[in-house]
Protein backbone atom coordinates (compact mmCIF):
# COMPACT_ATOMS: atom_id res chain seq x y z
CA UNK A 1 0.00 0.00 0.00
CA UNK A 2 1.10 3.58 -0.60
CA UNK A 3 0.37 6.85 1.17
CA UNK A 4 1.54 10.39 0.48
CA UNK A 5 3.74 12.39 2.85
CA UNK A 6 3.66 16.18 2.51
CA UNK A 7 6.11 18.80 3.74
CA UNK A 8 5.99 22.55 3.18
CA UNK A 9 8.63 25.20 2.55
CA UNK A 10 9.14 28.67 1.08
CA UNK A 11 11.29 30.24 -1.65
CA UNK A 12 11.51 33.41 -3.74
CA UNK A 13 9.95 34.48 -7.04
CA UNK A 14 11.16 33.38 -10.47
CA UNK A 15 10.01 33.26 -14.09
CA UNK A 16 10.29 29.86 -15.74
CA UNK A 17 10.01 28.49 -19.27
CA UNK A 18 8.40 25.09 -19.83
CA UNK A 19 7.85 23.01 -22.94
CA UNK A 20 4.71 21.16 -23.96
CA UNK A 21 4.34 17.41 -23.55
CA UNK A 22 1.59 16.39 -26.04
CA UNK A 23 0.38 13.22 -24.33
CA UNK A 24 -3.21 14.01 -23.40
CA UNK A 25 -6.27 16.07 -24.23
CA UNK A 26 -5.61 18.34 -21.27
CA UNK A 27 -4.73 21.95 -22.09
CA UNK A 28 -1.23 22.65 -23.40
CA UNK A 29 0.48 25.95 -22.61
CA UNK A 30 2.95 28.08 -24.51
CA UNK A 31 6.47 28.61 -23.14
CA UNK A 32 6.98 31.45 -20.67
CA UNK A 33 3.35 31.28 -19.50
CA UNK A 34 4.34 30.68 -15.89
CA UNK A 35 5.88 32.87 -13.20
CA UNK A 36 7.03 30.73 -10.29
CA UNK A 37 6.80 32.63 -7.02
CA UNK A 38 8.05 30.09 -4.50
CA UNK A 39 8.42 26.45 -3.64
CA UNK A 40 5.74 25.60 -1.11
CA UNK A 41 6.65 22.03 -0.27
CA UNK A 42 7.25 18.54 -1.55
CA UNK A 43 5.60 15.13 -1.55
CA UNK A 44 7.17 11.80 -0.77
CA UNK A 45 5.43 8.50 -0.29
CA UNK A 46 5.53 5.62 2.16
CA UNK A 47 5.37 1.96 1.13
CA UNK A 48 3.67 -0.28 3.69
CA UNK A 49 4.29 -4.04 3.63
CA UNK A 50 1.87 -6.42 5.36
CA UNK A 51 4.11 -9.38 6.20
CA UNK A 52 1.16 -11.65 6.93
CA UNK A 53 0.79 -12.01 3.15
CA UNK A 54 4.26 -13.57 3.01
CA UNK A 55 3.67 -16.22 5.68
CA UNK A 56 5.46 -16.85 8.96
CA UNK A 57 4.56 -16.05 12.54
CA UNK A 58 4.72 -12.36 13.41
CA UNK A 59 4.44 -10.77 16.84
CA UNK A 60 3.17 -7.16 16.52
CA UNK A 61 4.58 -6.34 19.97
CA UNK A 62 8.08 -7.54 19.07
CA UNK A 63 10.01 -4.89 17.10
CA UNK A 64 12.18 -7.63 15.58
CA UNK A 65 9.19 -9.37 13.97
CA UNK A 66 6.63 -6.65 13.10
CA UNK A 67 3.35 -7.53 11.41
CA UNK A 68 3.95 -4.65 8.98
CA UNK A 69 6.77 -2.33 8.04
CA UNK A 70 6.72 1.16 6.50
CA UNK A 71 9.48 2.55 4.30
CA UNK A 72 9.40 6.25 3.45
CA UNK A 73 10.82 7.64 0.22
CA UNK A 74 12.75 10.84 -0.36
CA UNK A 75 10.90 13.77 -1.88
CA UNK A 76 9.45 12.64 -5.22
CA UNK A 77 7.30 15.63 -6.19
CA UNK A 78 8.03 19.33 -5.66
CA UNK A 79 5.18 21.82 -5.26
CA UNK A 80 5.37 25.42 -6.51
CA UNK A 81 3.11 28.43 -6.15
CA UNK A 82 2.93 30.08 -9.59
CA UNK A 83 0.93 32.39 -11.84
CA UNK A 84 -0.59 31.52 -15.21
CA UNK A 85 -2.07 34.39 -17.23
CA UNK A 86 -2.51 36.32 -13.99
CA UNK A 87 -4.29 33.54 -12.09
CA UNK A 88 -2.77 31.52 -9.30
CA UNK A 89 -1.94 27.88 -9.98
CA UNK A 90 -0.16 24.97 -8.33
CA UNK A 91 2.71 23.32 -10.20
CA UNK A 92 3.90 19.80 -9.48
CA UNK A 93 7.35 18.75 -10.65
CA UNK A 94 7.95 14.98 -10.74
CA UNK A 95 11.60 14.20 -10.02
CA UNK A 96 13.49 11.46 -11.84
CA UNK A 97 11.74 8.10 -11.57
CA UNK A 98 8.66 9.86 -10.22
CA UNK A 99 7.88 10.89 -13.82
CA UNK A 100 5.97 7.61 -14.04
CA UNK A 101 3.83 8.74 -11.11
CA UNK A 102 3.07 11.97 -12.97
CA UNK A 103 2.16 10.14 -16.18
CA UNK A 104 -0.18 7.91 -14.21
CA UNK A 105 -1.85 10.98 -12.70
CA UNK A 106 -2.25 12.41 -16.20
CA UNK A 107 -3.89 9.18 -17.36
CA UNK A 108 -6.45 9.39 -14.56
CA UNK A 109 -7.37 12.98 -15.40
CA UNK A 110 -7.59 12.17 -19.13
CA UNK A 111 -10.00 9.37 -18.24
CA UNK A 112 -12.17 11.63 -16.08
CA UNK A 113 -12.22 14.35 -18.72
CA UNK A 114 -13.24 11.89 -21.42
CA UNK A 115 -16.20 10.78 -19.30
CA UNK A 116 -17.48 14.36 -19.25
CA UNK A 117 -20.21 15.54 -16.91
CA UNK A 118 -20.08 18.01 -14.05
CA UNK A 119 -16.76 18.53 -12.25
CA UNK A 120 -16.42 16.14 -9.35
CA UNK A 121 -14.82 16.31 -5.89
CA UNK A 122 -11.26 16.04 -7.20
CA UNK A 123 -8.55 18.67 -7.58
CA UNK A 124 -8.72 20.47 -10.94
CA UNK A 125 -5.89 19.75 -13.37
CA UNK A 126 -5.42 22.40 -16.06
CA UNK A 127 -2.62 20.83 -18.08
CA UNK A 128 0.99 19.66 -18.08
CA UNK A 129 4.49 20.59 -19.21
CA UNK A 130 7.97 19.14 -19.68
CA UNK A 131 11.29 20.83 -18.91
CA UNK A 132 13.47 21.11 -22.04
CA UNK A 133 17.26 21.08 -22.48
CA UNK A 134 17.44 24.80 -21.74
CA UNK A 135 17.04 23.98 -18.06
CA UNK A 136 20.56 22.56 -18.04
CA UNK A 137 22.24 25.68 -19.46
CA UNK A 138 24.67 27.56 -17.25
CA UNK A 139 22.74 30.83 -17.61
CA UNK A 140 19.44 29.25 -16.55
CA UNK A 141 20.98 27.50 -13.53
CA UNK A 142 22.73 30.69 -12.40
CA UNK A 143 19.52 32.72 -12.70
CA UNK A 144 17.52 30.06 -10.86
CA UNK A 145 20.01 29.95 -7.97
CA UNK A 146 19.97 33.73 -7.76
CA UNK A 147 16.19 33.86 -7.39
CA UNK A 148 15.55 30.55 -5.62
CA UNK A 149 18.75 29.92 -3.65
CA UNK A 150 17.18 27.32 -1.35
CA UNK A 151 15.68 25.25 -4.19
CA UNK A 152 17.66 22.95 -6.50
CA UNK A 153 17.17 23.78 -10.21
CA UNK A 154 14.83 21.49 -12.20
CA UNK A 155 16.31 19.03 -14.67
CA UNK A 156 15.49 18.60 -18.32
CA UNK A 157 12.94 15.88 -18.93
CA UNK A 158 11.07 16.29 -15.65
CA UNK A 159 7.30 16.21 -16.05
CA UNK A 160 5.23 19.06 -14.60
CA UNK A 161 1.46 19.16 -14.05
CA UNK A 162 -0.61 22.30 -13.61
CA UNK A 163 -3.52 22.54 -11.17
CA UNK A 164 -5.95 25.31 -10.36
CA UNK A 165 -5.05 26.84 -7.00
CA UNK A 166 -7.33 25.27 -4.40
CA UNK A 167 -5.29 25.93 -1.29
CA UNK A 168 -3.07 23.76 0.88
CA UNK A 169 -5.51 22.90 3.67
CA UNK A 170 -5.26 19.14 4.06
CA UNK A 171 -7.26 16.92 6.39
CA UNK A 172 -4.06 15.78 8.11
CA UNK A 173 -3.31 19.31 9.37
CA UNK A 174 -6.81 20.13 10.63
CA UNK A 175 -6.41 18.89 14.23
CA UNK A 176 -3.72 21.48 15.03
CA UNK A 177 -5.32 24.36 13.10
CA UNK A 178 -6.02 27.39 15.36
CA UNK A 179 -9.69 27.95 16.16
CA UNK A 180 -11.61 30.88 17.59
CA UNK A 181 -13.91 30.14 20.50
CA UNK A 182 -16.77 32.47 21.49
CA UNK A 183 -16.06 34.39 24.71
CA UNK A 184 -19.25 33.01 26.25
CA UNK A 185 -18.23 29.38 25.69
CA UNK A 186 -16.58 29.03 29.10
CA UNK A 187 -16.46 25.23 29.28
CA UNK A 188 -15.76 24.64 25.60
CA UNK A 189 -18.89 22.57 24.99
CA UNK A 190 -20.10 24.70 22.09
CA UNK A 191 -16.68 24.52 20.41
CA UNK A 192 -16.55 20.76 20.91
CA UNK A 193 -20.02 20.40 19.37
CA UNK A 194 -18.90 22.44 16.35
CA UNK A 195 -15.77 20.32 16.03
CA UNK A 196 -17.77 17.11 16.03
CA UNK A 197 -20.14 18.48 13.41
CA UNK A 198 -17.18 19.50 11.25
CA UNK A 199 -15.62 16.03 11.52
CA UNK A 200 -18.92 14.36 10.59
CA UNK A 201 -19.12 16.58 7.50
CA UNK A 202 -15.54 15.68 6.53
CA UNK A 203 -16.39 11.99 6.90
CA UNK A 204 -19.58 12.28 4.85
CA UNK A 205 -17.94 14.24 2.03
CA UNK A 206 -14.86 12.01 1.91
CA UNK A 207 -16.99 8.88 1.60
CA UNK A 208 -19.00 10.61 -1.12
CA UNK A 209 -15.82 11.62 -2.97
CA UNK A 210 -14.45 8.07 -2.90
CA UNK A 211 -17.81 6.74 -4.12
CA UNK A 212 -17.72 9.29 -6.96
CA UNK A 213 -14.25 8.06 -8.01
CA UNK A 214 -15.25 4.41 -7.86
CA UNK A 215 -18.38 5.14 -9.87
CA UNK A 216 -16.10 6.40 -12.64
CA UNK A 217 -13.78 3.44 -12.55
CA UNK A 218 -10.91 4.99 -10.56
CA UNK A 219 -9.11 3.40 -7.62
CA UNK A 220 -7.02 5.88 -5.64
CA UNK A 221 -4.80 3.28 -3.93
CA UNK A 222 -2.90 5.82 -1.76
CA UNK A 223 -5.49 7.68 0.31
CA UNK A 224 -4.04 9.61 3.23
CA UNK A 225 -4.64 12.79 5.17
CA UNK A 226 -2.61 14.83 2.66
CA UNK A 227 -4.74 13.45 -0.22
CA UNK A 228 -7.88 15.28 0.94
CA UNK A 229 -8.07 19.06 0.47
CA UNK A 230 -10.45 21.28 2.46
CA UNK A 231 -11.60 24.79 1.63
CA UNK A 232 -11.60 25.85 5.29
CA UNK A 233 -10.29 24.85 8.72
CA UNK A 234 -12.97 26.87 10.52
CA UNK A 235 -14.73 24.23 12.58
CA UNK A 236 -17.83 26.37 12.89
CA UNK A 237 -18.24 26.44 9.09
CA UNK A 238 -19.32 22.84 8.51
CA UNK A 239 -22.27 24.00 6.38
CA UNK A 240 -19.95 25.51 3.77
CA UNK A 241 -17.18 22.94 3.96
CA UNK A 242 -15.83 21.66 0.64
CA UNK A 243 -13.59 18.63 0.17
CA UNK A 244 -11.60 17.40 -2.83
CA UNK A 245 -9.41 14.36 -3.46
CA UNK A 246 -5.95 14.90 -4.93
CA UNK A 247 -2.67 13.04 -5.65
CA UNK A 248 -3.64 10.29 -8.11
CA UNK A 249 -0.07 9.19 -8.83
CA UNK A 250 -0.70 5.61 -7.68
CA UNK A 251 -4.29 5.37 -8.93
CA UNK A 252 -5.55 2.62 -11.23
CA UNK A 253 -8.36 2.55 -13.80
CA UNK A 254 -10.89 -0.26 -14.00
CA UNK A 255 -9.99 -0.80 -17.65
CA UNK A 256 -6.26 -1.11 -16.91
CA UNK A 257 -5.81 -2.77 -13.53
CA UNK A 258 -2.31 -4.05 -12.70
CA UNK A 259 -2.05 -7.80 -13.21
CA UNK A 260 -0.79 -8.38 -9.68
CA UNK A 261 -3.82 -6.54 -8.28
CA UNK A 262 -6.20 -8.66 -10.36
CA UNK A 263 -4.45 -11.84 -9.21
CA UNK A 264 -4.70 -10.70 -5.59
CA UNK A 265 -8.45 -10.03 -5.99
CA UNK A 266 -9.00 -13.48 -7.49
CA UNK A 267 -7.17 -15.08 -4.57
CA UNK A 268 -9.34 -13.12 -2.15
CA UNK A 269 -12.56 -14.48 -3.61
CA UNK A 270 -13.45 -12.60 -6.80
CA UNK A 271 -15.06 -15.26 -8.98
CA UNK A 272 -15.25 -13.25 -12.20
CA UNK A 273 -13.62 -10.19 -13.81
CA UNK A 274 -16.71 -8.14 -12.92
CA UNK A 275 -16.06 -8.74 -9.23
CA UNK A 276 -12.41 -7.67 -9.31
CA UNK A 277 -12.90 -3.89 -9.25
CA UNK A 278 -15.46 -3.85 -6.38
CA UNK A 279 -13.17 -6.05 -4.31
CA UNK A 280 -10.13 -3.84 -4.94
CA UNK A 281 -12.25 -0.78 -4.15
CA UNK A 282 -12.48 -2.07 -0.59
CA UNK A 283 -8.80 -1.17 -0.17
CA UNK A 284 -9.65 2.50 -0.67
CA UNK A 285 -12.42 2.23 1.93
CA UNK A 286 -10.01 0.48 4.29
CA UNK A 287 -7.50 3.32 3.92
CA UNK A 288 -10.25 5.91 4.29
CA UNK A 289 -11.45 4.26 7.48
CA UNK A 290 -8.03 4.56 9.08
CA UNK A 291 -7.66 8.11 7.77
CA UNK A 292 -10.92 9.12 9.49
CA UNK A 293 -10.07 7.19 12.66
CA UNK A 294 -6.74 9.02 12.87
CA UNK A 295 -8.48 12.35 12.23
CA UNK A 296 -11.08 11.82 14.95
CA UNK A 297 -8.56 10.68 17.55
CA UNK A 298 -6.18 13.56 16.81
CA UNK A 299 -9.01 16.11 16.82
CA UNK A 300 -10.97 15.00 19.86
CA UNK A 301 -8.69 13.07 22.22
CA UNK A 302 -8.55 15.17 25.42
CA UNK A 303 -9.02 18.31 23.34
CA UNK A 304 -12.46 19.45 24.56
CA UNK A 305 -12.48 21.78 21.59
CA UNK A 306 -9.10 23.32 22.49
CA UNK A 307 -6.62 22.58 19.69
CA UNK A 308 -3.71 23.48 21.96
CA UNK A 309 -4.40 20.22 23.81
CA UNK A 310 -5.06 18.11 20.72
CA UNK A 311 -3.04 14.91 20.68
CA UNK A 312 -0.88 13.64 17.84
CA UNK A 313 -1.90 10.17 16.67
CA UNK A 314 0.40 7.74 14.89
CA UNK A 315 -1.36 5.73 12.18
CA UNK A 316 0.76 2.61 12.62
CA UNK A 317 -0.01 2.60 16.36
CA UNK A 318 -3.73 2.63 15.52
CA UNK A 319 -3.27 -0.25 13.09
CA UNK A 320 -1.44 -2.30 15.69
CA UNK A 321 -4.27 -1.74 18.16
CA UNK A 322 -7.11 -2.41 15.74
CA UNK A 323 -5.69 -5.32 13.76
CA UNK A 324 -3.04 -6.97 15.89
CA UNK A 325 -4.14 -6.41 19.48
CA UNK A 326 -7.94 -6.35 19.17
CA UNK A 327 -8.14 -8.36 15.91
CA UNK A 328 -10.57 -5.94 14.20
CA UNK A 329 -13.01 -6.02 17.14
CA UNK A 330 -13.99 -2.34 16.88
CA UNK A 331 -17.35 -2.69 18.64
CA UNK A 332 -15.97 -4.66 21.56
CA UNK A 333 -12.41 -4.58 22.85
CA UNK A 334 -11.17 -1.57 20.90
CA UNK A 335 -14.16 0.59 21.87
CA UNK A 336 -13.74 -0.32 25.53
CA UNK A 337 -10.05 0.50 25.29
CA UNK A 338 -10.88 3.94 23.80
CA UNK A 339 -14.01 5.09 25.72
C-alpha positions as a printed NumPy array, in Angstrom:
array([[  0.   ,   0.   ,   0.   ],
       [  1.101,   3.58 ,  -0.598],
       [  0.372,   6.85 ,   1.173],
       [  1.537,  10.391,   0.482],
       [  3.738,  12.391,   2.847],
       [  3.658,  16.18 ,   2.511],
       [  6.109,  18.804,   3.741],
       [  5.987,  22.554,   3.176],
       [  8.632,  25.199,   2.548],
       [  9.139,  28.67 ,   1.079],
       [ 11.287,  30.245,  -1.646],
       [ 11.507,  33.412,  -3.741],
       [  9.948,  34.478,  -7.043],
       [ 11.16 ,  33.384, -10.468],
       [ 10.013,  33.26 , -14.092],
       [ 10.29 ,  29.86 , -15.739],
       [ 10.012,  28.492, -19.271],
       [  8.398,  25.094, -19.828],
       [  7.854,  23.005, -22.943],
       [  4.715,  21.157, -23.961],
       [  4.339,  17.413, -23.551],
       [  1.593,  16.388, -26.035],
       [  0.376,  13.222, -24.33 ],
       [ -3.212,  14.011, -23.397],
       [ -6.269,  16.071, -24.231],
       [ -5.609,  18.344, -21.269],
       [ -4.725,  21.947, -22.086],
       [ -1.226,  22.645, -23.402],
       [  0.476,  25.946, -22.609],
       [  2.949,  28.081, -24.506],
       [  6.467,  28.614, -23.141],
       [  6.975,  31.453, -20.669],
       [  3.355,  31.283, -19.501],
       [  4.342,  30.681, -15.895],
       [  5.876,  32.866, -13.202],
       [  7.033,  30.73 , -10.29 ],
       [  6.802,  32.627,  -7.021],
       [  8.05 ,  30.092,  -4.497],
       [  8.422,  26.447,  -3.637],
       [  5.74 ,  25.598,  -1.106],
       [  6.651,  22.025,  -0.272],
       [  7.251,  18.539,  -1.553],
       [  5.602,  15.132,  -1.552],
       [  7.175,  11.805,  -0.772],
       [  5.432,   8.5  ,  -0.291],
       [  5.53 ,   5.618,   2.164],
       [  5.371,   1.956,   1.133],
       [  3.666,  -0.283,   3.693],
       [  4.288,  -4.04 ,   3.627],
       [  1.873,  -6.423,   5.359],
       [  4.109,  -9.38 ,   6.198],
       [  1.16 , -11.654,   6.926],
       [  0.792, -12.013,   3.148],
       [  4.26 , -13.571,   3.012],
       [  3.668, -16.222,   5.679],
       [  5.456, -16.854,   8.961],
       [  4.559, -16.048,  12.536],
       [  4.724, -12.357,  13.414],
       [  4.441, -10.765,  16.84 ],
       [  3.174,  -7.163,  16.522],
       [  4.576,  -6.337,  19.966],
       [  8.077,  -7.544,  19.071],
       [ 10.009,  -4.886,  17.1  ],
       [ 12.179,  -7.632,  15.578],
       [  9.187,  -9.372,  13.972],
       [  6.633,  -6.653,  13.104],
       [  3.351,  -7.531,  11.408],
       [  3.946,  -4.649,   8.979],
       [  6.767,  -2.326,   8.037],
       [  6.716,   1.163,   6.505],
       [  9.476,   2.547,   4.301],
       [  9.403,   6.255,   3.451],
       [ 10.825,   7.645,   0.219],
       [ 12.749,  10.842,  -0.358],
       [ 10.897,  13.774,  -1.881],
       [  9.455,  12.636,  -5.216],
       [  7.295,  15.627,  -6.187],
       [  8.031,  19.325,  -5.659],
       [  5.185,  21.817,  -5.264],
       [  5.366,  25.416,  -6.509],
       [  3.108,  28.43 ,  -6.149],
       [  2.928,  30.08 ,  -9.587],
       [  0.926,  32.393, -11.839],
       [ -0.585,  31.519, -15.21 ],
       [ -2.066,  34.389, -17.227],
       [ -2.513,  36.323, -13.986],
       [ -4.289,  33.541, -12.086],
       [ -2.769,  31.519,  -9.295],
       [ -1.942,  27.881,  -9.985],
       [ -0.162,  24.973,  -8.334],
       [  2.708,  23.316, -10.201],
       [  3.897,  19.797,  -9.482],
       [  7.348,  18.754, -10.652],
       [  7.954,  14.984, -10.738],
       [ 11.597,  14.2  , -10.02 ],
       [ 13.494,  11.459, -11.841],
       [ 11.744,   8.1  , -11.575],
       [  8.662,   9.858, -10.225],
       [  7.878,  10.886, -13.823],
       [  5.969,   7.614, -14.036],
       [  3.825,   8.735, -11.107],
       [  3.068,  11.971, -12.967],
       [  2.161,  10.138, -16.181],
       [ -0.181,   7.913, -14.209],
       [ -1.849,  10.979, -12.703],
       [ -2.25 ,  12.414, -16.2  ],
       [ -3.89 ,   9.179, -17.361],
       [ -6.451,   9.391, -14.558],
       [ -7.373,  12.983, -15.404],
       [ -7.592,  12.168, -19.127],
       [ -9.999,   9.371, -18.242],
       [-12.172,  11.634, -16.075],
       [-12.219,  14.351, -18.718],
       [-13.242,  11.886, -21.423],
       [-16.196,  10.782, -19.297],
       [-17.483,  14.363, -19.252],
       [-20.213,  15.542, -16.908],
       [-20.084,  18.012, -14.054],
       [-16.758,  18.529, -12.255],
       [-16.42 ,  16.139,  -9.354],
       [-14.816,  16.307,  -5.888],
       [-11.257,  16.042,  -7.196],
       [ -8.55 ,  18.672,  -7.577],
       [ -8.722,  20.466, -10.94 ],
       [ -5.889,  19.749, -13.369],
       [ -5.418,  22.402, -16.062],
       [ -2.619,  20.827, -18.081],
       [  0.994,  19.664, -18.083],
       [  4.487,  20.586, -19.208],
       [  7.967,  19.136, -19.681],
       [ 11.291,  20.831, -18.909],
       [ 13.469,  21.107, -22.043],
       [ 17.262,  21.082, -22.478],
       [ 17.441,  24.798, -21.744],
       [ 17.045,  23.977, -18.059],
       [ 20.564,  22.562, -18.036],
       [ 22.239,  25.679, -19.464],
       [ 24.674,  27.558, -17.251],
       [ 22.738,  30.832, -17.615],
       [ 19.444,  29.245, -16.548],
       [ 20.984,  27.504, -13.533],
       [ 22.735,  30.695, -12.399],
       [ 19.517,  32.723, -12.701],
       [ 17.521,  30.059, -10.857],
       [ 20.013,  29.954,  -7.974],
       [ 19.972,  33.729,  -7.758],
       [ 16.191,  33.858,  -7.391],
       [ 15.55 ,  30.546,  -5.616],
       [ 18.754,  29.919,  -3.651],
       [ 17.182,  27.319,  -1.349],
       [ 15.684,  25.251,  -4.188],
       [ 17.659,  22.954,  -6.501],
       [ 17.172,  23.78 , -10.208],
       [ 14.831,  21.494, -12.203],
       [ 16.309,  19.031, -14.668],
       [ 15.491,  18.602, -18.32 ],
       [ 12.941,  15.877, -18.931],
       [ 11.07 ,  16.287, -15.653],
       [  7.302,  16.208, -16.049],
       [  5.228,  19.06 , -14.6  ],
       [  1.465,  19.156, -14.055],
       [ -0.605,  22.298, -13.615],
       [ -3.521,  22.543, -11.171],
       [ -5.95 ,  25.313, -10.357],
       [ -5.051,  26.837,  -7.003],
       [ -7.331,  25.27 ,  -4.397],
       [ -5.285,  25.928,  -1.294],
       [ -3.07 ,  23.758,   0.88 ],
       [ -5.513,  22.901,   3.669],
       [ -5.261,  19.139,   4.056],
       [ -7.258,  16.918,   6.39 ],
       [ -4.058,  15.776,   8.108],
       [ -3.31 ,  19.309,   9.374],
       [ -6.81 ,  20.134,  10.625],
       [ -6.414,  18.885,  14.234],
       [ -3.718,  21.481,  15.026],
       [ -5.318,  24.363,  13.103],
       [ -6.022,  27.389,  15.363],
       [ -9.691,  27.954,  16.157],
       [-11.61 ,  30.884,  17.587],
       [-13.911,  30.139,  20.499],
       [-16.768,  32.471,  21.491],
       [-16.064,  34.385,  24.712],
       [-19.25 ,  33.011,  26.253],
       [-18.23 ,  29.377,  25.69 ],
       [-16.576,  29.031,  29.105],
       [-16.458,  25.229,  29.277],
       [-15.76 ,  24.645,  25.598],
       [-18.895,  22.571,  24.986],
       [-20.095,  24.701,  22.089],
       [-16.682,  24.518,  20.408],
       [-16.551,  20.757,  20.908],
       [-20.022,  20.403,  19.368],
       [-18.895,  22.444,  16.353],
       [-15.767,  20.322,  16.031],
       [-17.771,  17.111,  16.033],
       [-20.14 ,  18.485,  13.407],
       [-17.179,  19.498,  11.253],
       [-15.623,  16.028,  11.524],
       [-18.916,  14.36 ,  10.594],
       [-19.115,  16.576,   7.504],
       [-15.541,  15.677,   6.525],
       [-16.387,  11.985,   6.901],
       [-19.577,  12.28 ,   4.85 ],
       [-17.944,  14.237,   2.033],
       [-14.859,  12.011,   1.914],
       [-16.992,   8.875,   1.603],
       [-19.004,  10.61 ,  -1.121],
       [-15.815,  11.623,  -2.965],
       [-14.453,   8.067,  -2.897],
       [-17.811,   6.742,  -4.117],
       [-17.721,   9.29 ,  -6.961],
       [-14.253,   8.056,  -8.011],
       [-15.249,   4.405,  -7.855],
       [-18.384,   5.138,  -9.868],
       [-16.103,   6.397, -12.641],
       [-13.776,   3.438, -12.552],
       [-10.913,   4.986, -10.557],
       [ -9.112,   3.397,  -7.617],
       [ -7.019,   5.882,  -5.643],
       [ -4.795,   3.281,  -3.93 ],
       [ -2.903,   5.819,  -1.765],
       [ -5.487,   7.68 ,   0.309],
       [ -4.044,   9.606,   3.231],
       [ -4.639,  12.788,   5.167],
       [ -2.612,  14.826,   2.659],
       [ -4.741,  13.449,  -0.219],
       [ -7.879,  15.284,   0.939],
       [ -8.075,  19.058,   0.473],
       [-10.446,  21.278,   2.458],
       [-11.596,  24.785,   1.627],
       [-11.599,  25.845,   5.289],
       [-10.288,  24.848,   8.719],
       [-12.969,  26.873,  10.518],
       [-14.727,  24.225,  12.578],
       [-17.833,  26.374,  12.887],
       [-18.243,  26.443,   9.089],
       [-19.325,  22.842,   8.51 ],
       [-22.268,  24.002,   6.38 ],
       [-19.948,  25.509,   3.768],
       [-17.176,  22.944,   3.963],
       [-15.83 ,  21.665,   0.635],
       [-13.586,  18.63 ,   0.167],
       [-11.602,  17.4  ,  -2.833],
       [ -9.406,  14.361,  -3.456],
       [ -5.95 ,  14.902,  -4.93 ],
       [ -2.674,  13.038,  -5.654],
       [ -3.638,  10.286,  -8.112],
       [ -0.074,   9.186,  -8.833],
       [ -0.704,   5.613,  -7.681],
       [ -4.288,   5.366,  -8.929],
       [ -5.553,   2.623, -11.232],
       [ -8.362,   2.55 , -13.802],
       [-10.891,  -0.261, -14.003],
       [ -9.993,  -0.8  , -17.647],
       [ -6.259,  -1.115, -16.913],
       [ -5.808,  -2.769, -13.534],
       [ -2.305,  -4.046, -12.704],
       [ -2.047,  -7.797, -13.211],
       [ -0.792,  -8.384,  -9.677],
       [ -3.823,  -6.541,  -8.279],
       [ -6.202,  -8.664, -10.357],
       [ -4.455, -11.836,  -9.213],
       [ -4.701, -10.697,  -5.591],
       [ -8.453, -10.033,  -5.987],
       [ -9.004, -13.482,  -7.487],
       [ -7.168, -15.076,  -4.568],
       [ -9.339, -13.115,  -2.15 ],
       [-12.56 , -14.477,  -3.607],
       [-13.446, -12.598,  -6.798],
       [-15.063, -15.26 ,  -8.977],
       [-15.248, -13.251, -12.204],
       [-13.622, -10.187, -13.812],
       [-16.707,  -8.14 , -12.925],
       [-16.061,  -8.739,  -9.229],
       [-12.409,  -7.67 ,  -9.311],
       [-12.905,  -3.893,  -9.245],
       [-15.464,  -3.851,  -6.377],
       [-13.17 ,  -6.049,  -4.312],
       [-10.134,  -3.845,  -4.936],
       [-12.253,  -0.777,  -4.146],
       [-12.485,  -2.072,  -0.588],
       [ -8.797,  -1.174,  -0.17 ],
       [ -9.65 ,   2.499,  -0.673],
       [-12.415,   2.234,   1.926],
       [-10.007,   0.484,   4.291],
       [ -7.495,   3.321,   3.918],
       [-10.252,   5.911,   4.294],
       [-11.452,   4.26 ,   7.481],
       [ -8.032,   4.562,   9.078],
       [ -7.665,   8.106,   7.773],
       [-10.918,   9.121,   9.494],
       [-10.066,   7.193,  12.663],
       [ -6.738,   9.019,  12.866],
       [ -8.476,  12.352,  12.229],
       [-11.083,  11.819,  14.945],
       [ -8.561,  10.678,  17.546],
       [ -6.181,  13.557,  16.812],
       [ -9.006,  16.114,  16.819],
       [-10.973,  15.001,  19.863],
       [ -8.693,  13.075,  22.225],
       [ -8.545,  15.165,  25.42 ],
       [ -9.022,  18.313,  23.344],
       [-12.457,  19.449,  24.558],
       [-12.476,  21.78 ,  21.59 ],
       [ -9.1  ,  23.322,  22.489],
       [ -6.62 ,  22.584,  19.686],
       [ -3.713,  23.477,  21.963],
       [ -4.403,  20.219,  23.809],
       [ -5.062,  18.106,  20.722],
       [ -3.038,  14.906,  20.684],
       [ -0.876,  13.643,  17.845],
       [ -1.897,  10.174,  16.672],
       [  0.399,   7.736,  14.893],
       [ -1.356,   5.729,  12.18 ],
       [  0.755,   2.607,  12.623],
       [ -0.009,   2.598,  16.358],
       [ -3.729,   2.628,  15.517],
       [ -3.271,  -0.253,  13.095],
       [ -1.438,  -2.3  ,  15.694],
       [ -4.266,  -1.743,  18.163],
       [ -7.111,  -2.412,  15.743],
       [ -5.686,  -5.322,  13.757],
       [ -3.04 ,  -6.967,  15.89 ],
       [ -4.136,  -6.407,  19.479],
       [ -7.943,  -6.353,  19.166],
       [ -8.141,  -8.358,  15.908],
       [-10.567,  -5.938,  14.203],
       [-13.012,  -6.017,  17.14 ],
       [-13.995,  -2.343,  16.884],
       [-17.354,  -2.686,  18.644],
       [-15.972,  -4.655,  21.563],
       [-12.406,  -4.575,  22.849],
       [-11.166,  -1.566,  20.9  ],
       [-14.162,   0.587,  21.867],
       [-13.742,  -0.324,  25.531],
       [-10.054,   0.503,  25.292],
       [-10.876,   3.94 ,  23.803],
       [-14.008,   5.087,  25.717]])
